[in-house]
Amino acid sequence: MYAILDIETTGGQFNEEGITEIAIYKFDGHEVVDQFISLVNPEKPIQPFVVKLTGINNAMLRSAPKFYEVAKRIIEITQDCIVVAHNSSFDYRILRTEFSRLGYDYIRPTLCTVELSQKLIPGQPSYSLGKLVRSLGIPVADRHRASGDAMATVKLFKMLLAKDVAKEILISSIKAEIKKGLTPKLLDIVESMPTKTGIYYIHNEKGDLIYIGKSKNIKKRINQHFTGTSGKSKKIQREVFAVTYEETGSELIALLKESEEIKINKPIYNRSQRKTIFQYALYVEKDENGYLALKVQKADGRKKEITSFTSIQEGKNMLFKITAEHQLCQKINGLYETKNGCFQLKIKECNGACLGKENPEDYNQRVEEFIQEMKFENNNMVIIDRGRSIEERSAVLIENGIYKGYCFFDLNYQVSNIEILKNIIIPMQNNRDTKTIIQGYLRRNKVMRILKF
C-alpha cells in the first residue's frame, strides 16, 4: 500500500517552513482507496513568492486547522504504507519536522518519483513534476496546489509501476509487508484477487518472485494453483507468502508482459518459459514441381520463419486453417499423404496443384499473399484495444516492423501524437516470441482498431 502525497509550505529558512496544504491519496497499486486533503494553518506568515506560486494566502488559512489537529489523520492514512512523493526527501523532511515539534517520531519507508522517473524514463529534458507530466501526456489540474500535484503524482506512479519490468518497486513493497510477520491464508489471498484480465506474481516469504502467470480471470487461475495436485502446484502452495497482480484489460498485453517478465525475472517455477515457448515454426520451401510448400518443423534459428507455435499440433491445426482459407493444397503442405489428389480436391476446395492441374505461378501467388499478410517488416502501426477500465484504452506500438512496447491512455491526443505516445510507451524487448504472440493474437481475435502511420 502506498500513501502518495504532496505538501505546500510557507517557504522560508531550512526546517523553519510550515505546512499550508497537504493532500494524501492512499493507493493500493491499482486505484485510490482513501484520501485526505486539507489546508493547514502554519501559524506563521507565507513568503510573498509562495503566495504568487500557489495562490494560497494568509487570509485563506486563518480558519484552517492547525497541524496538531490533522496529525492523527495523517498517521492513520499513512499507517503501513510506503510514502511516495515527487522529491520525497523534501515532503518527508517537512512532515517529520512538524511531527517532531509535537514530540512524535514519524517514520515511514519512502519512494521518490523523481529518482524512479530518472531510472525508468531516462532522457527527459526535465524531471520537475509539471514538465515531466506534460511530456508524458498526463493531465494535471490545480498545478502547485497539493491535491492537483498529488493526483498527478498518482498517475505518474501508476505509469512507473507498469514500466518497472524488473518489479523492484513491487518486491520492495512485499518485503515491507513481510517485516510485519503476518502470514496470509491461501483462501484470503484468493478472495483478494480480481476476476479480471492481467498478470499475477507469486512471492515466497523472502519476497522473491517464484512464479509469474497471466489469465483472463486472475482469481480463478490463482484458485487453480492453490487447489491443484500437480508437483508444481504443491510446491507453490507450500512456498507462497503473497500474490500481487497487475490488471491489463487487454489479453494481448498480458501475453506480452508475461513473456518478457519471465525472461527478466527468471522465477524458479517458470523454468520452461525462461527461453522460448515457441519450439515449432512455419517455413516455406519450393518443392520439386515448383510449388511453394508451407511446412511446420522444429524451430531452426538458421532459417527464416513465417510464424511459430508452442507445439507441433498447434502448428498443424493452424496450417489446416491457412490451407483452407487461402485455397492451398493439403498434399503440398504435408497434411495429406496420398499418391493421388488431396482431400480438398475431392470437395472442390483445391484447384488441383496436387496433380499438377494448377499453374505453379498462380498457386505460389496465393502463398506469397499469405506470407505478406504475416510480415511485420516496414509496418508502422498502433494496435488499440480495451484498457483496465471503461474510460481507458491500451496501445501496442510497432515501428518499422519492430515491437516497441505498450501503454494505456484515456486521452486521444496521447495516441494521435506519436512523440507523446513514445514517451508513455513502456519499452519492451522485440524478439521472435513477441512477434509470434502479436501475430497469433491478431489472427485469433478482433481488436478495437489498428492505426497505421
Protein Blocks (a to p, Z undefined) as FASTA:
>chain_A
ZZddddddebiaehiaccfbdcddddehlaccbdcdddddehiacdfklmmmnopafklm
mmpccfklmmmmmmmmmgoiacddehjllmmmmmmmmmmmnopacddddddfklmmmmmm
ghiabfcfklmmmmnopacehehiaklmmmmmmmmmmmmmmmmmnommmmmmmmmmmmno
pacdfklmmmmpccbdcddddddfkopafbdcddfblklmmmmmmmpcbfklmmmmmmpm
bdcdddehiamlmmmmmmmmmmmnopaklmmmmmcmclbccdddddfkopacdddddddf
kbccfbdcfbfklmmmmmmmmmmmnopafklnopagcfbdcfklmnopaghlmnopacfk
lmmmmmmmmmmmmpmghpacddddddfbfkbccddddeehiafbdcddfbfklmmmmmlm
mmmpccddddfklmmmmmmmmmmpccfbdcdZZ
